[in-house]
Amino acid sequence: MPSKITHFLYSWEDAGIGVVGSDGWRIVPACIWWTIWKERNSRCFEDKAMKLIRLY
């Protein structure tokens, strides 16, 4: 696992070389971070938490 976000992004892009629909491959990290950010805000500011079953 890369130690820095920039290293993660470079390794993610390298892993997606040759993947059909690579544009979709490149947006996955942003989708993950957006989901984490929204959950964090819900927990901090609205005192809500997503049920664990919804994460699957």
PQR file with spaces between the fields and no chain letter, atoms N, CA, C, O and H, PARSE charges and radii, in Angstrom:
ATOM       1  N    MET     1       0.850   -1.177    0.000 -0.4000 1.5000
ATOM       2  CA   MET     1       0.000    0.000    0.000 -0.0000 2.0000
ATOM       3  C    MET     1       0.892    1.235    0.000  0.5500 1.7000
ATOM       4  O    MET     1       1.784    1.353    0.841 -0.5500 1.4000
ATOM       5  N    PRO     2       0.665    2.149   -0.927 -0.5600 1.5000
ATOM       6  CA   PRO     2       1.471    3.372   -0.981  0.2800 2.0000
ATOM       7  C    PRO     2       1.303    4.208    0.283  0.5500 1.7000
ATOM       8  O    PRO     2       0.241    4.213    0.905 -0.5500 1.4000
ATOM       9  N    SER     3       2.361    4.907    0.649 -0.4000 1.5000
ATOM      10  CA   SER     3       2.343    5.699    1.880 -0.0000 2.0000
ATOM      11  C    SER     3       1.774    7.101    1.685  0.5500 1.7000
ATOM      12  O    SER     3       1.409    7.753    2.664 -0.5500 1.4000
ATOM      13  H    SER     3       3.224    4.903    0.144  0.4000 1.0000
ATOM      14  N    LYS     4       1.692    7.573    0.459 -0.4000 1.5000
ATOM      15  CA   LYS     4       1.165    8.906    0.187 -0.0000 2.0000
ATOM      16  C    LYS     4       0.070    8.825   -0.873  0.5500 1.7000
ATOM      17  O    LYS     4       0.058    7.910   -1.696 -0.5500 1.4000
ATOM      18  H    LYS     4       1.988    7.043   -0.336  0.4000 1.0000
ATOM      19  N    ILE     5      -0.831    9.771   -0.845 -0.4000 1.5000
ATOM      20  CA   ILE     5      -1.938    9.787   -1.796 -0.0000 2.0000
ATOM      21  C    ILE     5      -1.421    9.899   -3.226  0.5500 1.7000
ATOM      22  O    ILE     5      -1.943    9.235   -4.121 -0.5500 1.4000
ATOM      23  H    ILE     5      -0.821   10.514   -0.176  0.4000 1.0000
ATOM      24  N    THR     6      -0.405   10.727   -3.452 -0.4000 1.5000
ATOM      25  CA   THR     6       0.123   10.867   -4.813 -0.0000 2.0000
ATOM      26  C    THR     6       0.682    9.541   -5.321  0.5500 1.7000
ATOM      27  O    THR     6       0.499    9.201   -6.490 -0.5500 1.4000
ATOM      28  H    THR     6       0.019   11.266   -2.725  0.4000 1.0000
ATOM      29  N    HIS     7       1.361    8.792   -4.456 -0.4000 1.5000
ATOM      30  CA   HIS     7       1.878    7.482   -4.859 -0.0000 2.0000
ATOM      31  C    HIS     7       0.726    6.529   -5.172  0.5500 1.7000
ATOM      32  O    HIS     7       0.803    5.736   -6.111 -0.5500 1.4000
ATOM      33  H    HIS     7       1.509    9.068   -3.507  0.4000 1.0000
ATOM      34  N    PHE     8      -0.325    6.612   -4.388 -0.4000 1.5000
ATOM      35  CA   PHE     8      -1.503    5.781   -4.633 -0.0000 2.0000
ATOM      36  C    PHE     8      -2.098    6.079   -6.004  0.5500 1.7000
ATOM      37  O    PHE     8      -2.415    5.159   -6.758 -0.5500 1.4000
ATOM      38  H    PHE     8      -0.387    7.255   -3.625  0.4000 1.0000
ATOM      39  N    LEU     9      -2.250    7.362   -6.329 -0.4000 1.5000
ATOM      40  CA   LEU     9      -2.846    7.729   -7.614 -0.0000 2.0000
ATOM      41  C    LEU     9      -1.985    7.260   -8.783  0.5500 1.7000
ATOM      42  O    LEU     9      -2.509    6.774   -9.785 -0.5500 1.4000
ATOM      43  H    LEU     9      -1.992    8.109   -5.716  0.4000 1.0000
ATOM      44  N    TYR    10      -0.671    7.402   -8.658 -0.4000 1.5000
ATOM      45  CA   TYR    10       0.205    6.928   -9.731 -0.0000 2.0000
ATOM      46  C    TYR    10       0.118    5.409   -9.875  0.5500 1.7000
ATOM      47  O    TYR    10       0.076    4.895  -10.993 -0.5500 1.4000
ATOM      48  H    TYR    10      -0.245    7.797   -7.844  0.4000 1.0000
ATOM      49  N    SER    11       0.092    4.695   -8.763 -0.4000 1.5000
ATOM      50  CA   SER    11       0.013    3.235   -8.847 -0.0000 2.0000
ATOM      51  C    SER    11      -1.355    2.805   -9.368  0.5500 1.7000
ATOM      52  O    SER    11      -1.458    1.809  -10.084 -0.5500 1.4000
ATOM      53  H    SER    11       0.126    5.113   -7.855  0.4000 1.0000
ATOM      54  N    TRP    12      -2.409    3.548   -9.015 -0.4000 1.5000
ATOM      55  CA   TRP    12      -3.754    3.227   -9.503 -0.0000 2.0000
ATOM      56  C    TRP    12      -3.804    3.394  -11.022  0.5500 1.7000
ATOM      57  O    TRP    12      -4.365    2.557  -11.730 -0.5500 1.4000
ATOM      58  H    TRP    12      -2.325    4.357   -8.434  0.4000 1.0000
ATOM      59  N    GLU    13      -3.213    4.481  -11.513 -0.4000 1.5000
ATOM      60  CA   GLU    13      -3.222    4.715  -12.954 -0.0000 2.0000
ATOM      61  C    GLU    13      -2.408    3.643  -13.677  0.5500 1.7000
ATOM      62  O    GLU    13      -2.813    3.171  -14.740 -0.5500 1.4000
ATOM      63  H    GLU    13      -2.758    5.161  -10.938  0.4000 1.0000
ATOM      64  N    ASP    14      -1.272    3.259  -13.113 -0.4000 1.5000
ATOM      65  CA   ASP    14      -0.462    2.196  -13.717 -0.0000 2.0000
ATOM      66  C    ASP    14      -1.222    0.877  -13.739  0.5500 1.7000
ATOM      67  O    ASP    14      -1.098    0.111  -14.694 -0.5500 1.4000
ATOM      68  H    ASP    14      -0.943    3.642  -12.250  0.4000 1.0000
ATOM      69  N    ALA    15      -1.990    0.607  -12.723 -0.4000 1.5000
ATOM      70  CA   ALA    15      -2.764   -0.641  -12.663 -0.0000 2.0000
ATOM      71  C    ALA    15      -3.859   -0.667  -13.707  0.5500 1.7000
ATOM      72  O    ALA    15      -4.293   -1.741  -14.121 -0.5500 1.4000
ATOM      73  H    ALA    15      -2.091    1.230  -11.948  0.4000 1.0000
ATOM      74  N    GLY    16      -4.312    0.499  -14.138 -0.4000 1.5000
ATOM      75  CA   GLY    16      -5.401    0.570  -15.094 -0.0000 2.0000
ATOM      76  C    GLY    16      -4.973    0.583  -16.545  0.5500 1.7000
ATOM      77  O    GLY    16      -5.814    0.683  -17.438 -0.5500 1.4000
ATOM      78  H    GLY    16      -3.959    1.372  -13.801  0.4000 1.0000
ATOM      79  N    ILE    17      -3.670    0.483  -16.794 -0.4000 1.5000
ATOM      80  CA   ILE    17      -3.187    0.481  -18.178 -0.0000 2.0000
ATOM      81  C    ILE    17      -3.756   -0.727  -18.906  0.5500 1.7000
ATOM      82  O    ILE    17      -3.649   -1.858  -18.431 -0.5500 1.4000
ATOM      83  H    ILE    17      -2.987    0.402  -16.068  0.4000 1.0000
ATOM      84  N    GLY    18      -4.353   -0.484  -20.043 -0.4000 1.5000
ATOM      85  CA   GLY    18      -4.917   -1.562  -20.847 -0.0000 2.0000
ATOM      86  C    GLY    18      -6.315   -1.980  -20.441  0.5500 1.7000
ATOM      87  O    GLY    18      -6.896   -2.870  -21.062 -0.5500 1.4000
ATOM      88  H    GLY    18      -4.440    0.434  -20.429  0.4000 1.0000
ATOM      89  N    VAL    19      -6.864   -1.359  -19.414 -0.4000 1.5000
ATOM      90  CA   VAL    19      -8.227   -1.696  -18.981 -0.0000 2.0000
ATOM      91  C    VAL    19      -9.217   -1.049  -19.937  0.5500 1.7000
ATOM      92  O    VAL    19      -9.104    0.135  -20.255 -0.5500 1.4000
ATOM      93  H    VAL    19      -6.391   -0.637  -18.909  0.4000 1.0000
ATOM      94  N    VAL    20     -10.179   -1.825  -20.389 -0.4000 1.5000
ATOM      95  CA   VAL    20     -11.215   -1.278  -21.258 -0.0000 2.0000
ATOM      96  C    VAL    20     -12.013   -0.262  -20.461  0.5500 1.7000
ATOM      97  O    VAL    20     -12.396   -0.528  -19.321 -0.5500 1.4000
ATOM      98  H    VAL    20     -10.271   -2.786  -20.131  0.4000 1.0000
ATOM      99  N    GLY    21     -12.265    0.896  -21.048 -0.4000 1.5000
ATOM     100  CA   GLY    21     -12.986    1.951  -20.334 -0.0000 2.0000
ATOM     101  C    GLY    21     -12.114    2.581  -19.262  0.5500 1.7000
ATOM     102  O    GLY    21     -12.565    2.788  -18.135 -0.5500 1.4000
ATOM     103  H    GLY    21     -11.953    1.112  -21.974  0.4000 1.0000
ATOM     104  N    SER    22     -10.859    2.888  -19.606 -0.4000 1.5000
ATOM     105  CA   SER    22      -9.922    3.394  -18.607 -0.0000 2.0000
ATOM     106  C    SER    22     -10.347    4.723  -18.002  0.5500 1.7000
ATOM     107  O    SER    22      -9.887    5.076  -16.916 -0.5500 1.4000
ATOM     108  H    SER    22     -10.493    2.720  -20.521  0.4000 1.0000
ATOM     109  N    ASP    23     -11.221    5.473  -18.686 -0.4000 1.5000
ATOM     110  CA   ASP    23     -11.710    6.724  -18.095 -0.0000 2.0000
ATOM     111  C    ASP    23     -12.494    6.431  -16.825  0.5500 1.7000
ATOM     112  O    ASP    23     -12.376    7.155  -15.837 -0.5500 1.4000
ATOM     113  H    ASP    23     -11.594    5.186  -19.569  0.4000 1.0000
ATOM     114  N    GLY    24     -13.287    5.380  -16.849 -0.4000 1.5000
ATOM     115  CA   GLY    24     -14.022    4.969  -15.653 -0.0000 2.0000
ATOM     116  C    GLY    24     -13.084    4.506  -14.560  0.5500 1.7000
ATOM     117  O    GLY    24     -13.328    4.752  -13.379 -0.5500 1.4000
ATOM     118  H    GLY    24     -13.383    4.791  -17.652  0.4000 1.0000
ATOM     119  N    TRP    25     -12.020    3.840  -14.946 -0.4000 1.5000
ATOM     120  CA   TRP    25     -11.006    3.361  -14.002 -0.0000 2.0000
ATOM     121  C    TRP    25     -10.376    4.527  -13.250  0.5500 1.7000
ATOM     122  O    TRP    25     -10.092    4.416  -12.057 -0.5500 1.4000
ATOM     123  H    TRP    25     -11.821    3.640  -15.905  0.4000 1.0000
ATOM     124  N    ARG    26     -10.156    5.642  -13.939 -0.4000 1.5000
ATOM     125  CA   ARG    26      -9.473    6.791  -13.348 -0.0000 2.0000
ATOM     126  C    ARG    26     -10.333    7.544  -12.348  0.5500 1.7000
ATOM     127  O    ARG    26      -9.798    8.249  -11.493 -0.5500 1.4000
ATOM     128  H    ARG    26     -10.387    5.732  -14.908  0.4000 1.0000
ATOM     129  N    ILE    27     -11.645    7.414  -12.430 -0.4000 1.5000
ATOM     130  CA   ILE    27     -12.533    8.160  -11.538 -0.0000 2.0000
ATOM     131  C    ILE    27     -12.829    7.411  -10.237  0.5500 1.7000
ATOM     132  O    ILE    27     -13.365    8.002   -9.299 -0.5500 1.4000
ATOM     133  H    ILE    27     -12.080    6.841  -13.124  0.4000 1.0000
ATOM     134  N    VAL    28     -12.493    6.135  -10.165 -0.4000 1.5000
ATOM     135  CA   VAL    28     -12.800    5.326   -8.983 -0.0000 2.0000
ATOM     136  C    VAL    28     -12.207    5.925   -7.699  0.5500 1.7000
ATOM     137  O    VAL    28     -12.936    6.024   -6.711 -0.5500 1.4000
ATOM     138  H    VAL    28     -12.058    5.655  -10.927  0.4000 1.0000
ATOM     139  N    PRO    29     -10.925    6.330   -7.654 -0.5600 1.5000
ATOM     140  CA   PRO    29     -10.410    6.924   -6.405  0.2800 2.0000
ATOM     141  C    PRO    29     -11.208    8.143   -5.951  0.5500 1.7000
ATOM     142  O    PRO    29     -11.466    8.302   -4.758 -0.5500 1.4000
ATOM     143  N    ALA    30     -11.602    9.005   -6.892 -0.4000 1.5000
ATOM     144  CA   ALA    30     -12.385   10.187   -6.524 -0.0000 2.0000
ATOM     145  C    ALA    30     -13.744    9.788   -5.947  0.5500 1.7000
ATOM     146  O    ALA    30     -14.228   10.418   -5.007 -0.5500 1.4000
ATOM     147  H    ALA    30     -11.392    8.875   -7.861  0.4000 1.0000
ATOM     148  N    CYS    31     -14.354    8.754   -6.502 -0.4000 1.5000
ATOM     149  CA   CYS    31     -15.644    8.273   -5.982 -0.0000 2.0000
ATOM     150  C    CYS    31     -15.500    7.727   -4.561  0.5500 1.7000
ATOM     151  O    CYS    31     -16.351    7.969   -3.705 -0.5500 1.4000
ATOM     152  H    CYS    31     -13.961    8.242   -7.266  0.4000 1.0000
ATOM     153  N    ILE    32     -14.433    7.001   -4.323 -0.4000 1.5000
ATOM     154  CA   ILE    32     -14.182    6.459   -2.983 -0.0000 2.0000
ATOM     155  C    ILE    32     -13.982    7.598   -1.992  0.5500 1.7000
ATOM     156  O    ILE    32     -14.579    7.603   -0.916 -0.5500 1.4000
ATOM     157  H    ILE    32     -13.741    6.804   -5.018  0.4000 1.0000
ATOM     158  N    TRP    33     -13.134    8.571   -2.360 -0.4000 1.5000
ATOM     159  CA   TRP    33     -12.879    9.686   -1.446 -0.0000 2.0000
ATOM     160  C    TRP    33     -14.130   10.515   -1.213  0.5500 1.7000
ATOM     161  O    TRP    33     -14.352   10.977   -0.094 -0.5500 1.4000
ATOM     162  H    TRP    33     -12.649    8.567   -3.235  0.4000 1.0000
ATOM     163  N    TRP    34     -14.953   10.716   -2.233 -0.4000 1.5000
ATOM     164  CA   TRP    34     -16.196   11.463   -2.074 -0.0000 2.0000
ATOM     165  C    TRP    34     -17.133   10.758   -1.089  0.5500 1.7000
ATOM     166  O    TRP    34     -17.751   11.404   -0.243 -0.5500 1.4000
ATOM     167  H    TRP    34     -14.772   10.340   -3.142  0.4000 1.0000
ATOM     168  N    THR    35     -17.232    9.450   -1.201 -0.4000 1.5000
ATOM     169  CA   THR    35     -18.083    8.677   -0.302 -0.0000 2.0000
ATOM     170  C    THR    35     -17.582    8.775    1.134  0.5500 1.7000
ATOM     171  O    THR    35     -18.375    8.945    2.060 -0.5500 1.4000
ATOM     172  H    THR    35     -16.730    8.925   -1.888  0.4000 1.0000
ATOM     173  N    ILE    36     -16.287    8.669    1.317 -0.4000 1.5000
ATOM     174  CA   ILE    36     -15.705    8.791    2.663 -0.0000 2.0000
ATOM     175  C    ILE    36     -15.944   10.193    3.214  0.5500 1.7000
ATOM     176  O    ILE    36     -16.297   10.342    4.383 -0.5500 1.4000
ATOM     177  H    ILE    36     -15.643    8.531    0.564  0.4000 1.0000
ATOM     178  N    TRP    37     -15.757   11.216    2.392 -0.4000 1.5000
ATOM     179  CA   TRP    37     -15.954   12.603    2.819 -0.0000 2.0000
ATOM     180  C    TRP    37     -17.403   12.855    3.242  0.5500 1.7000
ATOM     181  O    TRP    37     -17.651   13.495    4.264 -0.5500 1.4000
ATOM     182  H    TRP    37     -15.470   11.095    1.442  0.4000 1.0000
ATOM     183  N    LYS    38     -18.362   12.347    2.449 -0.4000 1.5000
ATOM     184  CA   LYS    38     -19.773   12.526    2.788 -0.0000 2.0000
ATOM     185  C    LYS    38     -20.124   11.816    4.100  0.5500 1.7000
ATOM     186  O    LYS    38     -20.871   12.348    4.921 -0.5500 1.4000
ATOM     187  H    LYS    38     -18.160   11.827    1.619  0.4000 1.0000
ATOM     188  N    GLU    39     -19.582   10.620    4.285 -0.4000 1.5000
ATOM     189  CA   GLU    39     -19.840    9.885    5.529 -0.0000 2.0000
ATOM     190  C    GLU    39     -19.228   10.620    6.717  0.5500 1.7000
ATOM     191  O    GLU    39     -19.849   10.714    7.776 -0.5500 1.4000
ATOM     192  H    GLU    39     -18.975   10.188    3.618  0.4000 1.0000
ATOM     193  N    ARG    40     -18.037   11.130    6.551 -0.4000 1.5000
ATOM     194  CA   ARG    40     -17.381   11.889    7.614 -0.0000 2.0000
ATOM     195  C    ARG    40     -18.209   13.105    8.007  0.5500 1.7000
ATOM     196  O    ARG    40     -18.395   13.373    9.193 -0.5500 1.4000
ATOM     197  H    ARG    40     -17.533   11.054    5.691  0.4000 1.0000
ATOM     198  N    ASN    41     -18.709   13.846    7.010 -0.4000 1.5000
ATOM     199  CA   ASN    41     -19.517   15.021    7.303 -0.0000 2.0000
ATOM     200  C    ASN    41     -20.829   14.646    7.992  0.5500 1.7000
ATOM     201  O    ASN    41     -21.272   15.343    8.905 -0.5500 1.4000
ATOM     202  H    ASN    41     -18.558   13.628    6.046  0.4000 1.0000
ATOM     203  N    SER    42     -21.442   13.563    7.564 -0.4000 1.5000
ATOM     204  CA   SER    42     -22.677   13.114    8.215 -0.0000 2.0000
ATOM     205  C    SER    42     -22.438   12.779    9.682  0.5500 1.7000
ATOM     206  O    SER    42     -23.249   13.115   10.545 -0.5500 1.4000
ATOM     207  H    SER    42     -21.083   12.997    6.823  0.4000 1.0000
ATOM     208  N    ARG    43     -21.320   12.116    9.955 -0.4000 1.5000
ATOM     209  CA   ARG    43     -21.014   11.746   11.343 -0.0000 2.0000
ATOM     210  C    ARG    43     -20.646   12.952   12.193  0.5500 1.7000
ATOM     211  O    ARG    43     -21.047   13.039   13.354 -0.5500 1.4000
ATOM     212  H    ARG    43     -20.661   11.843    9.254  0.4000 1.0000
ATOM     213  N    CYS    44     -19.890   13.879   11.627 -0.4000 1.5000
ATOM     214  CA   CYS    44     -19.421   15.037   12.400 -0.0000 2.0000
ATOM     215  C    CYS    44     -20.488   16.098   12.612  0.5500 1.7000
ATOM     216  O    CYS    44     -20.605   16.651   13.705 -0.5500 1.4000
ATOM     217  H    CYS    44     -19.565   13.809   10.684  0.4000 1.0000
ATOM     218  N    PHE    45     -21.267   16.388   11.574 -0.4000 1.5000
ATOM     219  CA   PHE    45     -22.150   17.543   11.624 -0.0000 2.0000
ATOM     220  C    PHE    45     -23.624   17.207   11.786  0.5500 1.7000
ATOM     221  O    PHE    45     -24.404   18.054   12.222 -0.5500 1.4000
ATOM     222  H    PHE    45     -21.172   15.939   10.686  0.4000 1.0000
ATOM     223  N    GLU    46     -24.015   15.994   11.445 -0.4000 1.5000
ATOM     224  CA   GLU    46     -25.424   15.625   11.521 -0.0000 2.0000
ATOM     225  C    GLU    46     -25.680   14.499   12.505  0.5500 1.7000
ATOM     226  O    GLU    46     -26.822   14.077   12.687 -0.5500 1.4000
ATOM     227  H    GLU    46     -23.381   15.306   11.091  0.4000 1.0000
ATOM     228  N    ASP    47     -24.640   14.017   13.131 -0.4000 1.5000
ATOM     229  CA   ASP    47     -24.730   12.921   14.103 -0.0000 2.0000
ATOM     230  C    ASP    47     -25.445   11.703   13.503  0.5500 1.7000
ATOM     231  O    ASP    47     -26.263   11.059   14.159 -0.5500 1.4000
ATOM     232  H    ASP    47     -23.712   14.360   12.984  0.4000 1.0000
ATOM     233  N    LYS    48     -25.115   11.405   12.239 -0.4000 1.5000
ATOM     234  CA   LYS    48     -25.677   10.248   11.540 -0.0000 2.0000
ATOM     235  C    LYS    48     -24.530    9.347   11.101  0.5500 1.7000
ATOM     236  O    LYS    48     -23.406    9.808   10.905 -0.5500 1.4000
ATOM     237  H    LYS    48     -24.450   11.928   11.705  0.4000 1.0000
ATOM     238  N    ALA    49     -24.819    8.077   10.951 -0.4000 1.5000
ATOM     239  CA   ALA    49     -23.830    7.127   10.444 -0.0000 2.0000
ATOM     240  C    ALA    49     -24.520    6.157    9.501  0.5500 1.7000
ATOM     241  O    ALA    49     -25.636    5.705    9.759 -0.5500 1.4000
ATOM     242  H    ALA    49     -25.732    7.702   11.111  0.4000 1.0000
ATOM     243  N    MET    50     -23.839    5.843    8.400 -0.4000 1.5000
ATOM     244  CA   MET    50     -24.383    4.883    7.454 -0.0000 2.0000
ATOM     245  C    MET    50     -24.328    3.493    8.073  0.5500 1.7000
ATOM     246  O    MET    50     -23.344    3.129    8.716 -0.5500 1.4000
ATOM     247  H    MET    50     -22.933    6.210    8.190  0.4000 1.0000
ATOM     248  N    LYS    51     -25.374    2.732    7.877 -0.4000 1.5000
ATOM     249  CA   LYS    51     -25.391    1.369    8.397 -0.0000 2.0000
ATOM     250  C    LYS    51     -24.358    0.543    7.642  0.5500 1.7000
ATOM     251  O    LYS    51     -24.192    0.698    6.432 -0.5500 1.4000
ATOM     252  H    LYS    51     -26.173    3.027    7.354  0.4000 1.0000
ATOM     253  N    LEU    52     -23.680   -0.314    8.346 -0.4000 1.5000
ATOM     254  CA   LEU    52     -22.609   -1.105    7.782 -0.0000 2.0000
ATOM     255  C    LEU    52     -23.074   -1.923    6.578  0.5500 1.7000
ATOM     256  O    LEU    52     -22.317   -2.096    5.623 -0.5500 1.4000
ATOM     257  H    LEU    52     -23.815   -0.440    9.329  0.4000 1.0000
ATOM     258  N    ILE    53     -24.285   -2.417    6.610 -0.4000 1.5000
ATOM     259  CA   ILE    53     -24.798   -3.238    5.515 -0.0000 2.0000
ATOM     260  C    ILE    53     -24.860   -2.457    4.205  0.5500 1.7000
ATOM     261  O    ILE    53     -24.729   -3.055    3.137 -0.5500 1.4000
ATOM     262  H    ILE    53     -24.900   -2.276    7.386  0.4000 1.0000
ATOM     263  N    ARG    54     -25.054   -1.153    4.256 -0.4000 1.5000
ATOM     264  CA   ARG    54     -25.112   -0.333    3.044 -0.0000 2.0000
ATOM     265  C    ARG    54     -23.748   -0.170    2.397  0.5500 1.7000
ATOM     266  O    ARG    54     -23.664    0.161    1.214 -0.5500 1.4000
ATOM     267  H    ARG    54     -25.160   -0.668    5.124  0.4000 1.0000
ATOM     268  N    LEU    55     -22.679   -0.395    3.148 -0.4000 1.5000
ATOM     269  CA   LEU    55     -21.333   -0.262    2.590 -0.0000 2.0000
ATOM     270  C    LEU    55     -20.976   -1.423    1.677  0.5500 1.7000
ATOM     271  O    LEU    55     -20.050   -1.317    0.872 -0.5500 1.4000
ATOM     272  H    LEU    55     -22.748   -0.664    4.109  0.4000 1.0000
ATOM     273  N    TYR    56     -21.700   -2.528    1.792 -0.4000 1.5000
ATOM     274  CA   TYR    56     -21.422   -3.679    0.935 -0.0000 2.0000
ATOM     275  C    TYR    56     -22.179   -3.489   -0.312  0.5500 1.7000
ATOM     276  O    TYR    56     -22.114   -4.331   -1.208 -0.5500 1.4000
ATOM     277  H    TYR    56     -22.452   -2.614    2.446  0.4000 1.0000
